[in-house]
């Protein structure tokens, strides 16, 4: 029988010092909903562009978080939440492309509109309304990187990791998205 030698300086195939994640460092689902709810809503609102879609997106994200907390490895928690939110948004966009929605009837002004709520007012207060509307008009492939970079201040590397795309693609999408915003602002 052959004995496998371990190269000098490398550990053996058995990982000796690996510790299981400390369950105390992983927040509960309730703590996530309470402590990160505003963060999730703000990101969802920037991506979705309106209050109702943002609320739906946050609910979807919280469901995914509930399922994924058992597999979470302690690290950048906001980055993990951002990735889940962005992926949920992109999944929703893909789903909408497969199933087009029916537009509102012509007598839509007869419908009663509810108030947007404090969350929408808070999220809208960060960006002027005309900029939020322009962001909402951007294609999702440009909107997500632009929001992550210019609104939330993520680095190119973090955006690439969140969207699971190469960093060069992140840079080009941000450049194109900013260009389209600039064109729209100059009109």
ZIBEL-V113068 format. One record per run of one state. SS is the DSSP state (A for helix, B for strand, O for the rest). FROM is the first residue (numbers start at 0). TO is the last residue. Records with the same first field share a line. If there is no record, write none. Layout:
# ZIBEL-V113068
SS = FROM-TO / FROM-TO
This chain:
# ZIBEL-V113068
O = 0-21 / 25-27 / 48-49 / 71-75 / 98-106 / 110-115 / 126-127 / 137-138 / 151-154 / 163-165 / 186-186
A = 22-24 / 28-47 / 50-70 / 76-97 / 107-109 / 116-125 / 128-136 / 139-150 / 155-162 / 166-185
